Amino acid sequence: MTVNLYWMQCGGCGGDTMSLLNADAPDLLDALAALDVRVLWHPSLSSASPAQHIELIECILGEELPLDIFCVEGAVVRGPTGTGLFETFAGRPKKDLVARLASKARFVVAVGTCASFGGISADCAAEACGLQFLKWEKGGFLGRDFAARSGLPVVNLPGCPCHPDVVTGTLMALVQGAQVALDAYNTPSEWYGMLVHQGCTRNEYHEYRVEERDFGEKGCLFFHMGCQGPLAHGPCNKLLWNRRNSKTRAGTPCFGCTRPGFPQEEPFFQTPNIEELPLVLPEGVDRAHYMAYKGMAAAAAPQRLKDRRTEV
């Protein structure tokens, strides 16, 4: 049975589309064909005229054409002063169209951090928010009690951008009727049930508190360089980008782009700390025990880890 999908880009984002177009195993077109998904509209894939596009939307809203999956990329812009006129479609606030299409959809999927939680756009005068969250607070544009016609809330796929395999994998699960287990932030546990820290090739340095204060070295980036890996849930060290790499494997701190609060207020390459102990600790960690454990671990660090610096 053919599944109809409509993809809308809202405020501040097109990067998730660029990521998705790089899907390679299978590629996007093969995946859609295998799942029998018909793309009614996608801004990067569709060639209909503006008049044809508006006619298509009217058919969906009039329920002449079923809408199975409604994907939204980018935050919902509500400004100025709640009018939504900062972003319009066919002369009307785009936010109103988002609400109407969401009410017709069997599944609603927020692709990327902006659509999920508001992201960068929520920190400016656009008065933007995610579909069902505003940063850490549930509610967002559609309201905390919103449910699509399937009974599921908005399925959030955060990431800046979201990994293409997460998008295609989620679409596959929804199309095939598989149960999609969601956590408290409406993210699928299959991909967001682990920390970015898990799978990081620098984990041993973290355990022994072999720290870095500059780039180009091999130690842990959490204590001084602003790495969010022990705090952020995401598959970045499970689903490698281009099948090869992740930020921490390339020597760059994790920016925590899947976290509801992204982007954080502090600089990306600094870790807020007191007496060289990070203010925000990994989940479930008691501060007193952490201080004692990390102090002993640093003292017990093997020499092979202390000698990690690369010869130039």
Backbone hydrogen bonds, N-H to C=O, Kabsch-Sander energy under -0.5 kcal/mol:
donor,donor_aa,acceptor,acceptor_aa,energy
3,V,36,D,-2.6
5,L,38,R,-2.6
6,Y,69,I,-2.4
7,W,41,W,-2.7
8,M,71,C,-2.9
10,C,8,M,-0.5
10,C,73,E,-4.1
11,G,75,A,-2.4
13,C,10,C,-0.9
18,M,14,G,-1.6
19,S,15,G,-2.2
20,L,16,D,-2.5
21,L,17,T,-2.4
22,N,19,S,-1.5
23,A,20,L,-2.0
25,A,26,P,-1.2
27,D,24,D,-0.6
28,L,23,A,-0.6
31,A,27,D,-2.5
32,L,28,L,-2.5
33,A,29,L,-2.1
34,A,30,D,-2.6
35,L,31,A,-1.9
36,D,32,L,-0.5
36,D,33,A,-0.8
37,V,32,L,-2.8
38,R,3,V,-3.4
38,R,36,D,-0.5
39,V,37,V,-0.6
40,L,5,L,-2.7
40,L,38,R,-1.0
41,W,5,L,-1.0
45,L,42,H,-1.2
46,S,42,H,-2.8
53,H,49,S,-2.6
54,I,50,P,-2.3
55,E,51,A,-2.1
56,L,52,Q,-2.2
57,I,53,H,-2.3
58,E,54,I,-2.2
59,C,55,E,-1.8
60,I,56,L,-1.9
61,L,57,I,-2.9
62,G,58,E,-2.2
63,E,60,I,-1.6
64,E,59,C,-2.3
65,L,59,C,-1.5
67,L,104,K,-0.5
68,D,4,N,-1.1
68,D,66,P,-0.6
69,I,4,N,-2.3
70,F,107,F,-2.6
71,C,6,Y,-2.6
71,C,69,I,-0.6
72,V,109,V,-2.6
73,E,8,M,-2.8
74,G,111,V,-0.7
75,A,11,G,-2.1
76,V,129,C,-2.7
77,V,75,A,-0.6
78,R,76,V,-0.6
78,R,126,A,-0.8
78,R,127,E,-0.6
79,G,126,A,-2.7
83,T,80,P,-2.3
84,G,78,R,-1.6
86,F,79,G,-2.3
87,E,84,G,-1.5
89,F,92,R,-3.4
92,R,89,F,-1.8
94,K,84,G,-0.5
94,K,87,E,-2.5
96,D,93,P,-0.9
97,L,93,P,-0.9
98,V,94,K,-2.2
99,A,95,K,-2.1
100,R,96,D,-1.9
101,L,97,L,-2.7
102,A,98,V,-2.5
103,S,99,A,-1.5
104,K,100,R,-0.5
104,K,101,L,-1.1
105,A,101,L,-0.9
105,A,102,A,-0.6
106,R,67,L,-1.5
107,F,68,D,-1.8
109,V,70,F,-2.6
110,A,155,V,-2.5
111,V,72,V,-2.9
111,V,109,V,-0.7
112,G,110,A,-0.7
112,G,157,L,-2.7
113,T,159,G,-1.7
116,S,112,G,-1.8
117,F,113,T,-3.4
118,G,113,T,-0.9
118,G,114,C,-1.3
121,S,118,G,-0.6
122,A,118,G,-0.8
122,A,119,G,-0.9
123,D,120,I,-1.9
124,C,121,S,-1.2
127,E,124,C,-1.3
128,A,121,S,-0.9
129,C,76,V,-1.5
130,G,133,F,-1.8
131,L,115,A,-3.0
132,Q,116,S,-0.5
134,L,137,E,-2.7
135,K,117,F,-3.3
137,E,134,L,-2.0
139,G,132,Q,-2.7
141,F,130,G,-2.4
142,L,131,L,-3.4
143,G,139,G,-1.7
146,F,143,G,-1.4
148,A,152,L,-3.1
149,R,105,A,-2.5
150,S,106,R,-1.7
151,G,148,A,-2.1
155,V,108,V,-2.7
156,N,154,V,-0.8
156,N,186,N,-2.7
157,L,110,A,-2.7
159,G,257,C,-0.6
160,C,161,P,-0.8
162,C,159,G,-0.6
166,V,163,H,-1.0
167,V,163,H,-1.4
168,T,164,P,-2.6
169,G,165,D,-2.3
170,T,166,V,-2.1
171,L,167,V,-2.5
172,M,168,T,-2.3
173,A,169,G,-2.1
174,L,170,T,-2.5
175,V,171,L,-2.7
176,Q,172,M,-2.3
177,G,174,L,-0.9
178,A,173,A,-2.1
181,A,179,Q,-0.8
183,D,187,T,-2.1
186,N,183,D,-2.0
189,S,181,A,-2.5
191,W,188,P,-1.3
192,Y,188,P,-2.4
193,G,189,S,-1.5
196,V,232,A,-2.8
197,H,229,G,-2.1
198,Q,195,L,-1.0
200,C,197,H,-2.0
203,N,200,C,-1.4
206,H,202,R,-1.7
207,E,203,N,-2.5
208,Y,204,E,-1.7
209,R,206,H,-1.3
210,V,205,Y,-3.0
211,E,209,R,-1.0
212,E,220,C,-1.9
217,E,214,D,-0.5
220,C,210,V,-2.9
225,M,221,L,-0.6
227,C,221,L,-2.0
228,Q,254,C,-2.0
231,L,228,Q,-2.3
232,A,228,Q,-2.2
234,G,194,M,-1.8
234,G,232,A,-0.5
238,K,235,P,-2.4
239,L,235,P,-3.8
240,L,238,K,-0.8
241,W,245,N,-3.1
243,R,240,L,-1.7
244,R,241,W,-2.1
245,N,241,W,-2.0
250,A,246,S,-1.6
251,G,248,T,-0.9
252,T,247,K,-3.0
259,R,256,G,-1.8
262,F,259,R,-1.9
270,Q,267,P,-1.1
271,T,224,H,-1.1
274,I,277,L,-2.2
277,L,274,I,-1.4
279,L,272,P,-2.6
281,L,279,L,-0.6
283,E,230,P,-0.7
285,V,282,P,-1.6
290,Y,286,D,-2.5
291,M,287,R,-2.4
292,A,288,A,-2.0
293,Y,289,H,-3.0
294,K,290,Y,-2.8
295,G,291,M,-1.7
296,M,292,A,-2.1
297,A,293,Y,-2.7
298,A,294,K,-2.2
299,A,295,G,-1.5
300,A,296,M,-1.5
301,A,298,A,-0.9
305,L,302,P,-1.1
306,K,302,P,-1.7
307,D,303,Q,-1.9
308,R,305,L,-1.1
